[in-house]
Amino acid sequence: MKGSVAIAMLTMITMAQVMVRPTEAISCGELTGMLLPCIDYVTSGGSPSENCCNGVRMVQGATQTQEDRQTACKCAKSVAGMIQARADAANDLPGKCGVSTSISIDPAVDCNTIP
């Protein structure tokens, strides 16, 4: 039940912002849409799906500026709290998908310090 409510909420956010516009800063809705396939992994653990990893790679490609990386950090922290993501799974996600990033999902990180 918790998962379906989270998916419904994230879907609504995603519908509000569907496409990344290269001249504008990325929005939380856009990021959430990219990572929607990762909900099962970050809440239950195991292995991320290929769709999830594709989303992680999309986020990496869409967060080229400091502003975008800080937005992504703040968004990830907010959404992780809403869906009660496992901290270990969330932090391990980029590595499990073969992606290197400076964006942390650690609830203690100050997103304003992201380079």
N, C-alpha and C positions, 0 to 999 in steps of 0.2 A: 504494500500500500504506500509506504513512504517513498519508494522508488517511482511509482507511477505519478504521485503528486509532484515530485521534483521534476520528472520528465515533462509533465504538463506545464509547470511554471517555466522551465527552460525553453520549451517550445514556443510559448507565448512571447518570451523575450526575444527569441530568435526571429520570429515572424515580424517583429517591429523593425529589425535591422538585418536585411538578408545579405547584401553585398558589401564587400570592403571597397571603399573608395580611396585610391592611392593618394589623393590630395588632402584627405582629411584624417584626423586621428581615428584610430580604431575604437569601436565602442565595446562596452561589456556585452551587449547583445550579440554582436558579431563573434566575439571570442567564445561566448557560451555556445553558440551554434556550431562552431568548429569542434568544440570538445564534448558535445552532446553524446557521441558514441562511447565516451569514456566513463559514463556514470556508473555502470555496473562494475567496472574495474576499480574505481576509486572508493566505492562503497563496500565492495566485497573482496577485493584482492584478486589473486590468481594471475592471469596474463592478460594484457590489454589486447583487444581485437585489432585487426588490420585497419578497420575503419577508424578506430580510436587513434592509432598511430598516424594515420593520414591526417587526422584533425590536429594532432600535436605538431606535425610538420607544417601544416597550414598556419598555425599560430606562430611558429618560428619565423616563417616567411613574411607574416603580416606585422611583426613587431620589430621593425628595423630601427625605429627611433627610440630615444630614451623615454619620450612621452608615451609611446605605445607600450613599451616594456613596463613602465610604471602603472599604466592603466590595466594591463594584463595581470600584474601582480595584485592590484587592489580587487579586481574582478574575481580572480581565482580565490583569494581569501574569502570574499563575500559568498561566492557560490559554494565553496567547500564547506563553509559553516552552515549554509541552508540545507545542504544534502547530507550533512554529517559524514563527510569524506574521511576515510582513514588517512591520517597524516603520512604514514609510511608508504602507502600506495600512491598518494598524490605526489610526494617528493620523489619516488622512484620512477614515476611515469615517463619523464623525458628520456632517462637512461634506458629504460626497457624498450623504448621506441627508437633508440639510436640517435637521439637528438641532444645536443649540448646547448644549454640556455642559462642565462643569468637570472631568469625569472623564478622566484621561489614561491612555494605555496605554504611555507611555514607560517603559522599564525603569529609568530613573534617577530617576523621580519618587518622592517620599516620600508614600505614600498617606495618612499621618496628617496631612498639611498640606492635604488637600482640604477646602474650606469646606463 
